[in-house]
Amino acid sequence: MSEDLAGVDATAQADLVRRRQISPRELVDAAIAGIERVNPKINAVILPLFERARAEAGSALPDGPFRGVPFLLKDLDGTLEGAPLHCGMKFLQRRKWVENHDSYLVRKFREAGFVIVGKTNTPELGLTVTTEPEAYGPSRNPWNPERSTGGSSGGSSAAVAAGLVPAAHASDGGGSIRIPASECGLVGLKPSRGRVSLGPDFGEQWHGLVISHAVTRSLRDTAAILDAVSGPMPGDPYAAPTPSRPFLQEVGADPGRLRVGLLTTLEGRVVHPDCVAAVRETGRVLESLGHHVEESQPDAFAAPEFIQKFMVVVTAWTALGLDEWGRRAGQAIGASDVEPATWALAEIGRGHGAREYLGAVEWLQSWTRRMAAWWAGGFDLLVTPTIGEPPPRIGELVPTAGDPLGKMDRLLGLVPFTPPFNATGQPAMSLPLHWNGEGLPIGVQFVGAYGREDLLLRIGAQLEQAMPWKDRRPPIFV
């Protein structure tokens, strides 16, 4: 893919195909050439599907909004029939595991016209906020290859940031869309709970903490992809409120005068000055656009019990996940089959009884109501750092075998702002609004009331014009 073409977003690439200025096969060949040239520097694409993609691009593709546009799937919950699925696990990698069906999400990506050219790196089972699995090695940040890409959608984010594809699949159970979007300088929207189906394999994952979507370089791509993949499917346990109009129509729409709360500090957590500066500068720009901005946050946000209850859910589902993969593979998974931290989290999860688990869920649901009261009380948006510091160095967040949970406080200190909104189910979006003195991207998070992706897209489009990022290119770029 040439640099000029790599700098064009998915919407514009699809338009080139519609106007017959380029063919789907030419787009796919260009993406493959870019991956072959650049991916060795960043290790974003771990499972190429090049010949399959070429064949698909040369066939009768669905006439969707992204017909012929090359796309990547995160190798965690991107279930593609006939393609590998390893979830960052050596256990599945060694078995050369291949899935036998498309998930509903992947089906919708394909119906939109995307051509899947490969799968991207992810930490084992998506359990941490840096993409450095033992199975495939670290993904590297195109802005500085000695820095992390974030996780768990780190491979997808590195690929989009480097121009390998204009957009890629991502998913988020505690910040895994927003964190890598922040670290790689991208748009990362976590939709409202129930907006995107997790079927047919799951009704919900991590008791509703997980949702899937994409990482992109433009607001219009984020909105149009959400239009393509959102909506309930048969058997879903619940669905987000139906939008009044397509999300793409919200990009450029007037958001009105909004009441915005800024949150830059948390008791007991150190937030890097670069991240504080990013939020404060965003607040000044929002004021210049006519919005009312003040220092404010939900009173419940600082509840000390939150992370403990959150981790009860995560660890219990980790234990379940290992049991389920062992069942599917026909061999029980032992400690030597997974990374030490994964096994340690699963062991904690196995120790939770039913009453403790249900008690944690009940506490999180009650806490969600206290959080929602802030938006119901008159605020439209909460603005925070996406993460608490610039992208960490490769290796900083990787635990040692002798102390598998020794980095847990460090990990939780990095991401105090994202997991709460997986628990509440609210839409939250990271925008690439700031770069520090070292040239590293610093994302800013925007949180709306449940079901209000429309408002996030409106304010995001305002800021895309006021604080543009589309012409920024990392040192490693196609």
N, C-alpha and C positions, 0 to 999 in steps of 0.2 A: 504494500500500500504506500503510495507516495505521500510525502508530508502534507501536500495540499489536500489530498483526499482524506487523509487521516484526521485532519483538523475539522472535517465536516461532520456534523452530528447525524444521528440515525435518520431523523426526519428529512434532512437535506439529501442524504444518500438515497433514501427511498424515492424522493422526488426526481433525482437523476435517472433512476430506473423507470419511473412512470413516463418521463419525457424522452425515454430511449436514448439518453446521452451516454448511458453505460448499461451493460447487461448484468444480471445477477451473477453469472459465472465470472465476469471480469471483476466485480466487487469481491467475490469470494477468493479468487486467485490473488488479488491484491492484498487481502487480509492475510492469507496464508504466507505470502512472500514476506510480509511485515513480521509475522510471528516467527518465521524461520530466521529472520535477520536479527530481531531484537530480543526475542524471548530468552535466549541463552544468558542475557545480562540481568534478567529480572526473575526468571523462573515462575512466571505467572500461569502459563498453560502447561499442564502436566499430562494431559491425555488428548493428543491431537486426533481429530476426526476428519482429516483433510479429504480423503478420497470419497468418503460418504457425503461430505459437504459439496464437493464438486459435482457429484452425480445429482444431488438434490437441486443444486443451483441450475443445472442444465435441464431439469424436468419442469413440469407444469406446477409452479408454486402457487399456493393460495394467494388470492388477490387481496391481501390484507394491507394495513397501513405501512408495514415495513417490508414489503415484498422485495426479497433479494438481499436484504441487509445482513452482513455477517454478525454473528452473536456468539457468546460463550456462556456455558452453564457452569455454575459453581458445583464442584464435585462433592456435594453433601446431600442436598435434597432435590437436586436436578435429575430426576429419574427419566432416562431416555432409553426407549426400547432398543436392545441390541448394542448398547454402549456400556463401557465400564462404569461402575460406581464403587468408589473405595473409601469415601468419607474421611480421608486423611489417615486411614488405618493400614498398617502393615498386614494385619490379619486378612483384610480383603484384597489388598494388593497382591499378596503371595498366592491367593486363590484365583487371581485374575477374574474377579467377580464381575458379571455382566447382568444388567437388569433386563426384565422381560416385558416391560410395559412403560408407556409414557405416563407421568403424573398429569393431573389436570392442568397444572401450571405450565408444564412443558408443552402439552397439547395446545394451549392457548398461545404460547410463544410462537409455535410453528404455524398455527392458523393465522397469526398476524403477519406471516411471511418471512420471519427471521430464518436464516440458515445457520444452523449450529455447527461451528467449525472446530470446537474442542471443549474441554472441561478444565476448570481452573483450580489452583491449589487452595487448600483449606486446612486449618489445624484439625487434629484428630477429633472427630465428632463435633467440631465447631465449638470446643469447650474453652478456648482462650482468646485473648484479644491481640495475638500476634500470629502470623501465618508462618510457622516454622516446624512443620511436622517431621518426625523421624522418617516417615515413609518417603517423602519427596524433597525434603530440605527446605530452606527458607525462601519465600518470595522476597524480592528486594524492591525498594521504593524507587520509582523512576526519578524522583527529585533528589535523592541521595541513596545510592545502593547499599550504603552501610546502615541505613535506617529501615525500621519495620514498615510494612504496608498496613499494619493493623490486622484485625481479624474479627469474625472468622471469614469474611468475604474479601480477604486480602489479595488473593490471586486475581479475582475479577477486577478489583479496583486498580491494581497495578497494570493490568492489561488495558483498561480503558484510559488510564492516565497516560500511558505510553503510546496511545493511538493504535493499538493492535486491532481493536474493534471500537465502534462508537458507543456501545452500551453492553452490559453484561448482567446476567442473573446474580442476585445477592439475596441473603436472608438474614434475619435479625431476631435473636432470642434474648439479647442483653445489650445490644448496641452494634451488632455485627454487620449492618448496612452502614450505620452512621459513623462508626469509628474508622473503618478503612476509607470511607469517603473523605473524612476529615484529614487523615494522614496522607492521602494521595491527591487532594485538591479537586474533589468531585462533588456532584449533587447526589445525596443519598437520602431518600425518603422511606421511612418505615411507615407503612399504611396503618390504618386503624385495624384493631383485631376483627377478624371476620371479613375483611375486605377482599382477601385473596384466598381461594380454597387450598387446603393442604391435602385434598383427596387425590386418588381414592384410598391411599394407604393410611391417612390420619384424618381424624376429625379435628383434633388439635394436638399440638406438641408442646411439651413443657407446660401443660395446663393453661394454654392460651398465651404463653409468653412469646411464641415464635410466629413470625409472619414473613412472607417472601415478597420480593419485588425486583428491583434492579438498581445498578449504579450507572450514572450518565454524566455527560458534560453540559447538558442544557436542561432548563426547566421544561421546555416543550417536549423533549424526549421523555422525561420523567412522567409528565402528565399523560402523554399519548400511550406510553407503555402501560400505565395504570388503567387507562380505559380498556386496553386490549386484554388484560389479565384479571381484572376485578369482576366481582359478581359471584353469587352462590352457585354451588353445584349440587346435584342430587345427593342427599344424605348429610350435607354439612350440618353441624350441630347448631350453628347460629350464623348470622350474616350482619355486616355493618349496614347502616342506613343507606338506602339507595340515593345516589346523588341526584340533584335536581336537573343537572345537565352534564354533558361530557366534561371530564376534568381538563381536557385540552382547552376548552373555552374559558377556563378560569385564568389561564396564562395571559396576562395583559389586562384582565378585568380590574376595575377599581375596587380596592379592598375597603374603601371608606377610611374614616379616621379611627385608628385602633388604639386600644389601651394595652400597653405593653409593659410587662414586668421584666426587669433585668436581675439575673442571679449570677454572681461571679465568685462567691466564696461559700464554703461549707465548713461548719465547725468540725475540727479534727482532721481536715484535709487541706493540703497545700496545693493551691492552684498556681501554675506557672504564670509569671507576669505577661508573657506573650499571649496566653489564652485570655487573661483578664483584659488586656489591651484590645484584643479582637472583639470582645463583647462590648466594651465601652465605645469603641469607634462605631460599631454597628448601631448602638443606641443613639449616637449623635446623628448618624445618617437617617435613622428612622424619624428622629425629631425634625430634621430638615425636610422630610417628606410629609410632615404634617401630623404625625402620630404622637400620642401622649405616652411618654416613657418615664418610668419611675423604678426605683429599686424596690422589688417586691418578689415574693415567692409564696407558694402554698405552705402553710404552717406545718403540714404533715410531712413535707419533703425531708426534713432532718430527722425523722423518727429513727432512733438507733436500732430498733428491732428489724428494720426493713431488710437489710442484707442477709441476716440470719434466716428469716422466713423465705426469702428469695432462693437462698442456697439449699434449703430443704427440698424445694421443688426441683431445682437443677440436679442435685445429686441423686435424688430418687429416680428421676428419668434417665440419668446416666447409667445407673444400675440396670434399669429396665432395658435400655438400648443395647447393652452388652449381652444381656440374656437373649434378647430377640435376634441379634445377629448370630449368636451361637446356635440358636434354634434353626435359623434359616440355613446356616452353613453345615449343620449336622455335627458340630463339634463345640463343646463348651469352651468359652473364652477364659483363659487364665491370665495371671499377672504378666507372664512373659509375652503375651500376645498383643499387649497394648502399652502405651507409654506410662511411666510411673504415676504421673499426675492423674491420668484418666482412671487408673486402677484405684488410686487413693480416693478420688471423688466417688467412684462406684461403691467402694467399701463403706464410705460414710452413708451413702444412699441406702445401702442394704440395712443399715442400722436404724432407719426411721420406721417406726410402726405406723399403722394406718391412722391412729388418732393424732400422732404428731404431724403427719402429712396433711390430713384434713384440717387440722388446727392452723397450719401455716397458710393453707389456701383461704380459710375463712378470715384470717388476719389480713391477708393481702387484699381481699375483697372489701373488707371494712375500711382499710387504709385508702383504697381507691376512691371510696365515696368522700373521704375527708380531703383527698387531693382535688377531686372534681369540684368541690365547693369553691375553690379559688376562681376557676373559670366561670362557674355559675354566678359568682358574686360580682362579675363585671369586667374581668380581664379577658382579653381576646387571645393574647400570646404570651408565652414565657420564653425568654431568650437566655441561653446559657452557653458556656463553652461546650463543645461536643465532648472533648476529653480534657484532662487536667494538665497536659503538658504537650510539647511538640512530639513528633514521632520518635519513639525510643530507638536506641541502637539495636541492631540485630544481636540476639543472644541475651540481652538484658532481662527479658521476661521469661526465659526458658528455665524451668526448675531443674535441679539436679536429682539424680536417681536416689541419692541418700536422703534427700529432703524434698520429696515431690510436691509438697504444698508450701514450701518455704518462701515462694514468691507471691503467695496469695494476697498479703496486705499490699504489696507493690502493685499487683494487678488491679485490685479493687480501688486503690488510690488513684490509678490512672483514669478510671471510668466511673466516677460517682454520679455522672449526670445522665447516663443513658439507660441503665436497667429499670429505673422507676417507671418509665413509660412503656416498657414491655409488660410490667405488672398492671398498669392502669389500662392498657390497650389503646392509648391515645396515639394519634399520628404525630410523628416527630421527624424533623428533617435537618440534615447537616448541609450547610452551604459553604463553599470555598471563598470566604470573604477577606482573608488575611494571610499574608506571608510574612514570616519573621526575618530577622537580619541575616539568618543563615540560608534564606531562600526556601524554607520548609513551609508547607501549607498548614494553616491553622483553621479548622472548621468552627462554625458557629451553629448552635442547635436552636431550632424553633419548634415549639410545642403548641399544638392547638387542642381545643376541646375534642372529645370523642366524635369521630365522624366528620371532622372539619378539615380534611385534606384540601378542600377548595380554598380555604383561607390561607393555608400554608403556600399553595401555589400562587395565589395572588400577590402575597407579600414577597415571595421569592422572586417573582418576575420583576417587581419593582426594584429589588436590590440587584438583580442581574443587570439592570440598566444603570443603576446608580453606582454600583461597585463592581464593574464588569470583570469577569475572569476568563472569558472565552478565548482570548488571544495569548494567555499564558501557556508556555510549553516547558515541561521538565527537561533537564539535560539529556535524559534517555527518552527519545521520542522517535517514532518511525520517520 
